[in-house]
C-alpha cells in the first residue's frame, strides 16, 4: 500500500509532511517504524542525533526521537525540535509505564504522563501540528465479575468457531436467561469512550490527567487512543517475560481475576497510521477482539509457543488471585498498585470511523482479529 497524506492546507504539493514520534525506544514506537517501513513509500529516517536530517522528497518524512533527543517535559527542548523538524503530526509514545513504581513516584509519573503531553499539545497549537496521544485502559476502574466474564467469553468464542457472527455486547451472554436470577452479578460491557474514567492507581490517574490536559489545549482537534495490555516483539512486556520464565522456571503463578484484552503493538501501529492518514481526531479505544485473564493469556502463550517450537517443554501454570499475588509481593517488601479487575475496551467507534474511508485501510485486517490470532502473528515473527 502506498501511504499518502490527505489534503493538508499548510503544505504545498510535493512538499514532505513530517511526522515526529516521541519515545523512540518504546515498543509502540518500534512497531510504528516497522509498519511504516513495510506498508508504503514512506521516507523512514533513522537518526542518531537531533542534528541529523534527511529530505528525500517523499510525501511523508518520519522521525523517531528518543528522550535524549526530545524530552517532552522540557518546553524549550520541544520548541527547538519543532523549529528544526516543523512536524505536521506528532505521535506521543513517550510515557512513564512503571505502574507499581508510580505509587511511590507520582510526581515523576505526572510529569511525564500529564505535563509532557500538555507541553506537546501547547507547541502543536502554536505551530499548527496535530497530536496523537496514546493512553491506557487503566483510566478505568472495572468490577470484579470474573466468572461471568469467562462464561460470556466462552459463548462468544463458541459462536465464532461455529460461524455465528456476534454483534451484541459480550454482556448479552449473561443476560440471555428470560428469568434471570435477581442476585446474579452481570458482566459489565466493554468500556466505551463516553464512560466516565475512574482510575485506581497513580499511574492510571496520571494517564487520565494527560488526556484531560491535551483536550484542554487542543479541544476537538486532539486525537487520543486508549489501548490495553500492549505487547510486541520488542522490549519488556508480558509475552516476552512469560517466554523467558517458561524457559527457566519449572512452574509459574499468574493472576486469574483481572480481565482485559491483550493487544499486539503492530496492530495498534496500523490503527494509528490509519488515523494519521485520515486526519482523524477524537477519543478512541483500541484493543484486539475478545477478552481473557492474565492466567488465560499466559496459558495461550505457552500453548502457541510450544506449537511453534519457541519452547521445548511445558511448565505448570497455576492461577492465583490478585490478593494472593499482592500478599506474596508484600512478603518480599514490594508494594503493588491496585489494578482494575475488568478493563476491556470496546473498539467499535474506532472501527466504524476508519471504515468510512477504507481506501486508506490496511488490507490484512490484523487490527480487528481476536487476541489469540494477534498473539499468533507476533509469535510467528519470533519462530
N, C-alpha and C positions, 0 to 999 in steps of 0.2 A: 504494500500500500504506500502511496505517496502522501507524505504529510505536507499539507499546505496550510497557510494561515488564512482564515476567513477575513472578510472585509475589515480593514483597520484604517481609521481615518487619520491616524497620526503618522503613517508611513507612506512613502511613495512606492510606485511599482518597482519591483525587483530590489528594493532596499531590505536587507535582512531584518527581521524582528528577532529580538533577543529574549531568551528565557533563562533566568537565573534559578538555580536550585541551591537552597541552603542545606547545611548538614550533609556535605558530600559523602561522608564516611558512613552514613546510616544505611540500613538495609533497603529502605524505600528509595533513597537517592540512587543507590546502586541499581535497583530494579528499573527506575526511570531511565537511567543511562542505557541499560541493556535493551529495554524495549524500544527506546528511540533509535538505537543503532540498528535494530533488526527490522523495523517496520516501514522505513521510508527514506527519502532523500533529505536527511537532516544533517546539518553541519555540527558534528559532535566533537567538541574541542576538549581534550584532556589537558588541563593546565596545572602546573605545579606551583605557580605563584600568582598573586593578584595582579602582577605587572604584565603577564603574557596575554596576548590576544591574537586571534586569527579571524580574518574576514574572508569567507570562501565564496560569497556571493549567493549562497543558498537562501531559501525563503525563511529559514529558521536557523538561529545560532543558539546553541545550548552550552551553558557554563555551569558546572557544579563546583561550588566553593565550600571549602572546609571552614571550621571555626577560626583557624589562623588567618584565613583569607577574608572571611566575613563573620564578624561577631555580631549577632543580631541584637545583643544587649547594649551595643555601643552606637549611639546615634551618629556620631561623627564618622565612624567607620562605614556605616550604612550609606551615608550621604556620599562619601568618597567612592564607594563601589558603584553606586547608582550613576554617579557622574562619569565613571570610567566606562561602564558597560551599557548604560542607557536601556535598561530592560523594558520590554512591553508586558512581560509576565514574570512573576516571582512565585515559585513553588516552595513553601516553607516546610522542609523536612527536619529542621533543627528542633530538638526537644530534649527536655530532661525527662527520661523514661524510667528512672530508678524508683519504682513505686514504693518500696519499703523504705528506702533511704529518705524519700521526701517527707516522711513523717517527722524526721529529726532535722530536716534541712528545707523547710517550707519556704524560707526566704529565697534560696537559690532556685528552687522549683518554680516559684512565682516569677523570678527574674527572667528565667529562660522561657517558660511556658506562657507567661502573660505579658511582661514588659517587652520581651523580644518581638512577639507578633504585633504588638501595638506600635512599636517603633518602625517596623517594616511597613505597616499599614499607613502610618503618617508619611513616610517617604514615598510610598506608592501614590498617595493622594496628591502630594506635591508634584510628582513627575508625570502623572497620568498613567502609571503602570497598573496592571491588575495583579491581585494577590490571591493565591490559592493556599489556604492554611489547613493542615492536617490535624485532626483532633481524635478523640478517643471515646469508646463505649463506656469508659469509666466515669463519664459525666453523669451517668445514671446509677441508681442505687439497686434496683432489682428487688426480687422477692424470693423467698425460699420455698419453691414448689417443684423440687427436682423430680420426684417420682412421676408426677403428672406430665412434666415436660418430656420425660423419656417416653412415656406412653404415647403422647401425641406425635413425637418424632418417629416412633415405630410405625404408626398409622400412615404418616406421610411417606415414609420410605417404602412400605409395602405397596402403597398405591402407585408410587413412581415405578417400582420394579414391575408391576403388573400392567403398566402403560396407561394408568389413570392419572390425568394431569390434575394437580391440586391448585385451585385458585383462591381458596379461602385462607384465612389466617390459621396458623397451627393450633390456636386455642379451640378451633371448631371441633377438633377431635375429642376434646374433653367435654364438649357441650352437646354431643350427638344424642345423648340419652334424653328421651322425651320426658322422663320423670326423674330429673337429676336429684341426687342426694343434697339436701339443703346444707349439710355440713361439709360438703366437698369443697376443697380449695382448687380453684380453676387456674390453669396455666395462663400467665399474662401473655398478651400478644407481644410480638417483637416490637421494639421501640420505634416510633416514627419521629420525624423531625419536629413535630409540634408538641411532643410530650415534654413535660416540664423536667429539666435535669434536677438530680438530687445526689450529688457526689458524696461518697462516704469518706474518701481518703484525701490527704493533702495533695497528692498527685492529681486526682480527679478534679479537685477544686481549682487547681492551677490551670488545668486544661480548659475548664469552663470559663475561668476568668480571661484566658487568652481569646477564646471565641468572642466573649462579650466586648472586649476592648477592640478587636478587629472590626466588629459590626458597628461599634460606636464611632469609629473613624470613617469607615468606608460605606456604611449603610447597606443598601441593596446591591451595591457593586461588589461586595465581598463574596468569596467562594470558600466555603468551609466543608470539608469532608471528614466525617467521623467514621472510624473503622475499628475493627476488633481483632484481638488475638493474632496479631500480624507475625508472620514467619516467612523465611526465604532461605535461599542457599547461602546468603552472605550473613556474617555477623552472629551475634548472640541472640538466640531465640529458642522457643520451646522445642521445636523439632530437632535442631542441632544438639541441644542439651540432652534430649531423650536418647538420640542416637549414640552420643558419647557415653552416657550412663549405661545403656544397654550393652555396650561393648566391654564395659569394665566392671559392672556390678552384677551379682547373682540375682538380685531382686530389687524392686522399686516400689515405693508407696506414692500414689498420685491422688490428688483431691478429686472426689467424685460428686460433690454437691455444689459446684459452681458451673453454671450453664452459660455457654456463649457460642460463638461461631469462629473457628479458625479461618484466617484469610491469607492467601498467598500474596506476597508483595508484588509479584509480577502482574497478577490480575488487577490489583489496586493501581499499579502503574498504568495499565492500559486504560482504566477508567479515568484516571487523572488526565492522561493525554487527550482523551476524547473531550473532556470538559474544557481543556485549554483550546483545542482546535475549534470547538463550537462556541467559544467565548461565553460560557455559562457562568451564572452567578447564583448564589443562594446557599442554603444549608442542606447538605445531602448525607445520607447514610450509605455506607458500602461495606458489605462482607460477602463471603461465599454464601451459598444457599444451605439450609438445614441448621442443625444445632447439635451440640454434644457437651459432655463434661470433659474436664482435663483428663480424667481417667480413660474415658472412651477415646479421646484424641490420642493418648499415649498408646493404647491398645491397637488402634488403627495404624499408627506409625510403625509399631513393631510388625504387625501383620503384613503391611505392604513392603517394609524394608527386608523382611525375610524372603518374600516372593521375588524381590529384585536383587537378592544376594548382597544387600548392603549390611546385613547381619548374618553371622554364621550359625547362631543358635538363639532360641528364645530365652527370655528371662521371666521370672514370676513378677507380675504387676498386681499389686494389691490396692484396692480402693480404700481411701480414708476420708474422713470428714475434714472440713476446714478447721473446725475447733481442735481436732486432734493434731492436725499439722501445725497449727499455731502454738499448741502446748509443747510440742516437740521443739519448735524453734525457741520458745522461751526458756526451755531447759538448757539450750545451748547459748543462752544470753542474747538471742536475736528477737527483736520485736517486729511483727508483721503488720502491714497496713490492712485495714478492712476492705475486702473486695466485694463487688456485687455478686449475689448468688445467681442472678439472671440478668444478662446484658446482651441479649440477641437483638440485632439491628434489622429493621425492615428496609430493604434497598429498593422498594417499589417506585418511589418518587424519582430516584436517580435513573432507574432503567427506563421509565416512561419518558423522562426528559431527554435521554440520549437517543432513543429510537425515533424521535420526531425528526432527526436529521441523520439518518443511518448511512448517508453517503460517506460519512467520516468514520463509521463504525469499524472496529477491528473484526475481521471475518471469522476467527475461530471461536468466538464467544466464550472463551475460557472464563471470562469475568462473571458469567452467570451460571457457572457449574456448581454442583454440590461440593461441600468442603472435602469430601473424600476424593473426588475427581481432581480438584485443585492440588491436594496433597500428592496424588499420584503423579501429576505433571511435574511437580517440584522434585520428588524423589527420583524420577527418571533422569532428571538433569544430573543427579549425583551418581547414578549407576553406570 
